[in-house]
Amino acid sequence: MNGSVFYRDGIVGTAPALLVGFYQPPKNTMAVKGSVSSTAVVVNEYAWPVTGFRVELTATILFRLSTFDTHMHDMHVECDVAVGADGEEVAVVKAKRCSMYFS
């Protein structure tokens, strides 16, 4: 799984390998924790108490339909994240669902 962080459509950080391969049962959710290496980002928008970022995750998933029928697809997830002046995520955006699609 790879991750990227964007600020105003410019990439500010990447995480090349957040997870190694693992098995996850059907209809299950998994939290992903990791760190992103980035260049120094200076946000000079003091008039706004919140700064918005976009987080993108890409993972190749393998799923089995039957014993001999296995498929592989790339899963893409995009989330908008708002961070306050204290560095914590803003609660208003926390409840928003992330977009997800397969290619």
Rosetta constraint file for C-alpha pairs under 8 A:
AtomPair CA 1 CA 16 HARMONIC 7.26 0.50
AtomPair CA 1 CA 17 HARMONIC 5.56 0.50
AtomPair CA 1 CA 18 HARMONIC 5.44 0.50
AtomPair CA 1 CA 19 HARMONIC 5.52 0.50
AtomPair CA 1 CA 20 HARMONIC 7.32 0.50
AtomPair CA 1 CA 57 HARMONIC 6.84 0.50
AtomPair CA 1 CA 58 HARMONIC 5.63 0.50
AtomPair CA 1 CA 59 HARMONIC 4.36 0.50
AtomPair CA 1 CA 60 HARMONIC 7.12 0.50
AtomPair CA 2 CA 14 HARMONIC 7.69 0.50
AtomPair CA 2 CA 15 HARMONIC 5.74 0.50
AtomPair CA 2 CA 16 HARMONIC 4.75 0.50
AtomPair CA 2 CA 17 HARMONIC 5.31 0.50
AtomPair CA 2 CA 18 HARMONIC 6.03 0.50
AtomPair CA 2 CA 57 HARMONIC 5.68 0.50
AtomPair CA 2 CA 58 HARMONIC 5.29 0.50
AtomPair CA 2 CA 59 HARMONIC 6.46 0.50
AtomPair CA 3 CA 14 HARMONIC 5.66 0.50
AtomPair CA 3 CA 15 HARMONIC 4.83 0.50
AtomPair CA 3 CA 16 HARMONIC 6.35 0.50
AtomPair CA 3 CA 17 HARMONIC 7.73 0.50
AtomPair CA 3 CA 18 HARMONIC 7.22 0.50
AtomPair CA 3 CA 36 HARMONIC 7.74 0.50
AtomPair CA 3 CA 55 HARMONIC 7.19 0.50
AtomPair CA 3 CA 56 HARMONIC 5.60 0.50
AtomPair CA 3 CA 57 HARMONIC 4.41 0.50
AtomPair CA 3 CA 58 HARMONIC 6.40 0.50
AtomPair CA 4 CA 11 HARMONIC 7.02 0.50
AtomPair CA 4 CA 12 HARMONIC 7.75 0.50
AtomPair CA 4 CA 13 HARMONIC 5.68 0.50
AtomPair CA 4 CA 14 HARMONIC 4.37 0.50
AtomPair CA 4 CA 15 HARMONIC 6.19 0.50
AtomPair CA 4 CA 36 HARMONIC 7.61 0.50
AtomPair CA 4 CA 55 HARMONIC 5.83 0.50
AtomPair CA 4 CA 56 HARMONIC 5.22 0.50
AtomPair CA 4 CA 57 HARMONIC 6.57 0.50
AtomPair CA 5 CA 11 HARMONIC 5.92 0.50
AtomPair CA 5 CA 12 HARMONIC 5.76 0.50
AtomPair CA 5 CA 13 HARMONIC 5.07 0.50
AtomPair CA 5 CA 14 HARMONIC 6.32 0.50
AtomPair CA 5 CA 36 HARMONIC 7.82 0.50
AtomPair CA 5 CA 53 HARMONIC 6.80 0.50
AtomPair CA 5 CA 54 HARMONIC 5.74 0.50
AtomPair CA 5 CA 55 HARMONIC 4.62 0.50
AtomPair CA 5 CA 56 HARMONIC 6.41 0.50
AtomPair CA 6 CA 10 HARMONIC 5.30 0.50
AtomPair CA 6 CA 11 HARMONIC 4.36 0.50
AtomPair CA 6 CA 12 HARMONIC 5.47 0.50
AtomPair CA 6 CA 13 HARMONIC 7.11 0.50
AtomPair CA 6 CA 53 HARMONIC 5.65 0.50
AtomPair CA 6 CA 54 HARMONIC 5.04 0.50
AtomPair CA 6 CA 55 HARMONIC 6.40 0.50
AtomPair CA 7 CA 11 HARMONIC 6.42 0.50
AtomPair CA 7 CA 12 HARMONIC 6.48 0.50
AtomPair CA 7 CA 52 HARMONIC 6.94 0.50
AtomPair CA 7 CA 53 HARMONIC 4.98 0.50
AtomPair CA 7 CA 54 HARMONIC 6.57 0.50
AtomPair CA 8 CA 53 HARMONIC 7.37 0.50
AtomPair CA 12 CA 38 HARMONIC 5.63 0.50
AtomPair CA 12 CA 39 HARMONIC 6.22 0.50
AtomPair CA 12 CA 40 HARMONIC 7.98 0.50
AtomPair CA 12 CA 41 HARMONIC 7.02 0.50
AtomPair CA 13 CA 36 HARMONIC 5.79 0.50
AtomPair CA 13 CA 37 HARMONIC 5.41 0.50
AtomPair CA 13 CA 38 HARMONIC 3.99 0.50
AtomPair CA 13 CA 39 HARMONIC 6.69 0.50
AtomPair CA 14 CA 36 HARMONIC 5.36 0.50
AtomPair CA 14 CA 37 HARMONIC 5.68 0.50
AtomPair CA 14 CA 38 HARMONIC 6.49 0.50
AtomPair CA 15 CA 34 HARMONIC 7.86 0.50
AtomPair CA 15 CA 35 HARMONIC 6.79 0.50
AtomPair CA 15 CA 36 HARMONIC 4.87 0.50
AtomPair CA 15 CA 37 HARMONIC 6.35 0.50
AtomPair CA 18 CA 32 HARMONIC 7.77 0.50
AtomPair CA 18 CA 33 HARMONIC 7.68 0.50
AtomPair CA 18 CA 34 HARMONIC 5.99 0.50
AtomPair CA 18 CA 35 HARMONIC 8.00 0.50
AtomPair CA 24 CA 28 HARMONIC 6.97 0.50
AtomPair CA 43 CA 51 HARMONIC 7.87 0.50
AtomPair CA 49 CA 84 HARMONIC 5.93 0.50
AtomPair CA 49 CA 85 HARMONIC 5.90 0.50
AtomPair CA 50 CA 82 HARMONIC 6.18 0.50
AtomPair CA 50 CA 83 HARMONIC 5.54 0.50
AtomPair CA 50 CA 84 HARMONIC 4.52 0.50
AtomPair CA 50 CA 85 HARMONIC 6.43 0.50
AtomPair CA 50 CA 90 HARMONIC 7.67 0.50
AtomPair CA 51 CA 82 HARMONIC 5.55 0.50
AtomPair CA 51 CA 83 HARMONIC 5.26 0.50
AtomPair CA 51 CA 84 HARMONIC 6.38 0.50
AtomPair CA 51 CA 85 HARMONIC 7.91 0.50
AtomPair CA 52 CA 80 HARMONIC 6.98 0.50
AtomPair CA 52 CA 81 HARMONIC 5.74 0.50
AtomPair CA 52 CA 82 HARMONIC 4.38 0.50
AtomPair CA 52 CA 83 HARMONIC 6.32 0.50
AtomPair CA 53 CA 80 HARMONIC 5.92 0.50
AtomPair CA 53 CA 81 HARMONIC 5.17 0.50
AtomPair CA 53 CA 82 HARMONIC 6.18 0.50
AtomPair CA 53 CA 83 HARMONIC 7.78 0.50
AtomPair CA 54 CA 78 HARMONIC 6.86 0.50
AtomPair CA 54 CA 79 HARMONIC 5.64 0.50
AtomPair CA 54 CA 80 HARMONIC 4.55 0.50
AtomPair CA 54 CA 81 HARMONIC 5.92 0.50
AtomPair CA 55 CA 78 HARMONIC 5.73 0.50
AtomPair CA 55 CA 79 HARMONIC 5.17 0.50
AtomPair CA 55 CA 80 HARMONIC 6.36 0.50
AtomPair CA 55 CA 81 HARMONIC 7.11 0.50
AtomPair CA 56 CA 76 HARMONIC 7.17 0.50
AtomPair CA 56 CA 77 HARMONIC 5.59 0.50
AtomPair CA 56 CA 78 HARMONIC 4.51 0.50
AtomPair CA 56 CA 79 HARMONIC 6.48 0.50
AtomPair CA 57 CA 76 HARMONIC 5.83 0.50
AtomPair CA 57 CA 77 HARMONIC 5.15 0.50
AtomPair CA 57 CA 78 HARMONIC 6.60 0.50
AtomPair CA 58 CA 74 HARMONIC 6.82 0.50
AtomPair CA 58 CA 75 HARMONIC 5.67 0.50
AtomPair CA 58 CA 76 HARMONIC 4.66 0.50
AtomPair CA 58 CA 77 HARMONIC 6.50 0.50
AtomPair CA 59 CA 74 HARMONIC 5.67 0.50
AtomPair CA 59 CA 75 HARMONIC 5.27 0.50
AtomPair CA 59 CA 76 HARMONIC 6.74 0.50
AtomPair CA 60 CA 72 HARMONIC 6.83 0.50
AtomPair CA 60 CA 73 HARMONIC 5.70 0.50
AtomPair CA 60 CA 74 HARMONIC 4.36 0.50
AtomPair CA 60 CA 75 HARMONIC 6.07 0.50
AtomPair CA 61 CA 72 HARMONIC 5.62 0.50
AtomPair CA 61 CA 73 HARMONIC 5.50 0.50
AtomPair CA 61 CA 74 HARMONIC 6.12 0.50
AtomPair CA 61 CA 75 HARMONIC 6.80 0.50
AtomPair CA 62 CA 70 HARMONIC 6.94 0.50
AtomPair CA 62 CA 71 HARMONIC 5.68 0.50
AtomPair CA 62 CA 72 HARMONIC 4.42 0.50
AtomPair CA 62 CA 73 HARMONIC 6.65 0.50
AtomPair CA 63 CA 70 HARMONIC 5.69 0.50
AtomPair CA 63 CA 71 HARMONIC 5.46 0.50
AtomPair CA 63 CA 72 HARMONIC 6.46 0.50
AtomPair CA 64 CA 68 HARMONIC 7.81 0.50
AtomPair CA 64 CA 69 HARMONIC 5.89 0.50
AtomPair CA 64 CA 70 HARMONIC 4.31 0.50
AtomPair CA 64 CA 71 HARMONIC 6.36 0.50
AtomPair CA 65 CA 69 HARMONIC 5.46 0.50
AtomPair CA 65 CA 70 HARMONIC 6.08 0.50
AtomPair CA 65 CA 71 HARMONIC 7.81 0.50
AtomPair CA 66 CA 70 HARMONIC 7.16 0.50
AtomPair CA 73 CA 102 HARMONIC 6.44 0.50
AtomPair CA 73 CA 103 HARMONIC 5.98 0.50
AtomPair CA 74 CA 102 HARMONIC 5.59 0.50
AtomPair CA 74 CA 103 HARMONIC 5.27 0.50
AtomPair CA 75 CA 100 HARMONIC 7.16 0.50
AtomPair CA 75 CA 101 HARMONIC 5.96 0.50
AtomPair CA 75 CA 102 HARMONIC 4.56 0.50
AtomPair CA 75 CA 103 HARMONIC 6.58 0.50
AtomPair CA 76 CA 100 HARMONIC 5.60 0.50
AtomPair CA 76 CA 101 HARMONIC 5.41 0.50
AtomPair CA 76 CA 102 HARMONIC 6.13 0.50
AtomPair CA 76 CA 103 HARMONIC 7.87 0.50
AtomPair CA 77 CA 98 HARMONIC 6.63 0.50
AtomPair CA 77 CA 99 HARMONIC 5.71 0.50
AtomPair CA 77 CA 100 HARMONIC 4.45 0.50
AtomPair CA 77 CA 101 HARMONIC 6.74 0.50
AtomPair CA 78 CA 98 HARMONIC 5.69 0.50
AtomPair CA 78 CA 99 HARMONIC 5.33 0.50
AtomPair CA 78 CA 100 HARMONIC 6.51 0.50
AtomPair CA 79 CA 97 HARMONIC 7.48 0.50
AtomPair CA 79 CA 98 HARMONIC 4.63 0.50
AtomPair CA 79 CA 99 HARMONIC 6.60 0.50
AtomPair CA 80 CA 93 HARMONIC 7.41 0.50
AtomPair CA 80 CA 98 HARMONIC 7.28 0.50
AtomPair CA 81 CA 89 HARMONIC 6.94 0.50
AtomPair CA 81 CA 90 HARMONIC 7.86 0.50
AtomPair CA 81 CA 93 HARMONIC 6.49 0.50
AtomPair CA 81 CA 94 HARMONIC 7.39 0.50
AtomPair CA 82 CA 89 HARMONIC 5.70 0.50
AtomPair CA 82 CA 90 HARMONIC 5.50 0.50
AtomPair CA 82 CA 93 HARMONIC 6.29 0.50
AtomPair CA 83 CA 87 HARMONIC 5.72 0.50
AtomPair CA 83 CA 88 HARMONIC 5.51 0.50
AtomPair CA 83 CA 89 HARMONIC 4.49 0.50
AtomPair CA 83 CA 90 HARMONIC 5.57 0.50
AtomPair CA 84 CA 88 HARMONIC 5.64 0.50
AtomPair CA 84 CA 89 HARMONIC 6.24 0.50
AtomPair CA 84 CA 90 HARMONIC 5.98 0.50
AtomPair CA 89 CA 93 HARMONIC 7.96 0.50
AtomPair CA 89 CA 94 HARMONIC 7.24 0.50
AtomPair CA 90 CA 94 HARMONIC 6.57 0.50
AtomPair CA 91 CA 95 HARMONIC 7.07 0.50
AtomPair CA 92 CA 96 HARMONIC 7.77 0.50
